[in-house]
């Protein structure tokens, strides 16, 4: 059941990525301005209009259970769920992430770089602290783009989130809520700054080898600006590869592949 839920959530995240990754013209860049330039222009325009309006694994245990229609035995051994048939042959072995205890909290640090399609690149860093029931995380993403007229455009998006665990075991999921901030810049000079709430979900599912990671969030800013973000990837050891998308309602989606390191 948990594997099916993780697969469904992964497919939904991929659907978000493909649905919002729409071209802006015949070549996706028909006016000399990249995707980021269109997004920051839309944010600045909305912010200006809003201002003018005055708007706003321990021990071993085992039991008998039905597995694919037959009676099998399963037990937990050295951080793995092991399923054996009546003759004692192992038919399935799944690695499980250690369950958090009441001891020290788990701390994760991630740094990554993304190639943004029809734009330049973005950089991301996040830090999360997780105990048995709760998760707090802070992140910052910065998108950069060189325009054809020589100007340099940037968009910085920091977030602060508090999450509550809703699933544990091989699939760990947290419902999250917090605050998000968006700031546009041109040639190092600040343009617009918007703040708003953010809600979503963070999940991780441990397969026999890599770990599936995913995020989906919705944001509502001032001046009627909204945004949706999605990320799905695989982690092997400290290395992580993913696809990430950030879609504002005032411009085209910023999306592309991402690679990073998790510690």
PyMOL commands that set and color helices and strands:
alter all, ss='L'
color gray80, all
select helices_A, chain A and resi 2-20+35-53+222-224
alter helices_A, ss='H'
color red, helices_A
select strands_A, chain A and resi 62-67+70-77+80-84+90-95+106-115+121-130+134-146+152-167+171-186+189-206+211-221+226-236+239-248+254-262
alter strands_A, ss='S'
color yellow, strands_A
deselect
rebuild
show_as cartoon
